[in-house]
Amino acid sequence: MLALLLCTSAFAASKGSFSIDTAATISGHQLAPGDYQAKWDGTGPAVEVSILSNGKLVTTAPAHLVELSTPGSNNAVALKQHDDGSWTVKEIDFAGKKYELHFQGDPAASESMSQGDNN
């Protein structure tokens, strides 16, 4: 029974909410400003993240799940700005969680901006 419980929890889906204030791409898909939910299975480090808006799938993206030594203090999204002025999601942090998601990005990105809330 304990083995079944451990096996079930290892494959349980994880999720977290985030918001962005400016249009940004993730895995080549444009996200409009708004509220989103990230969901993934597994404990990483490589995970496939589903991005949902209002319960509907917007896109999926590969990411690295990074364990933290202390829980995040707020929900935040780190963005990278490209030379053409467009933005790419680089990282998502979750309040109270000991992990964050890192996304692959364009090495030509020139500037970063962090958006967060204190939830």
Buried (B, 14 or more C-beta within 10 A) or exposed (E): EEEEEEEEEEEEEBEBBBBBEBEBBBBEEEBEEEEBBBBBEBBBEEBEBBBBBEEEEBBBBEBBBBEEEEEBEEBBBBBBBBEEEBBBBBBBBBBEBEBBBBBEBEEEBEEBBEBBEEE
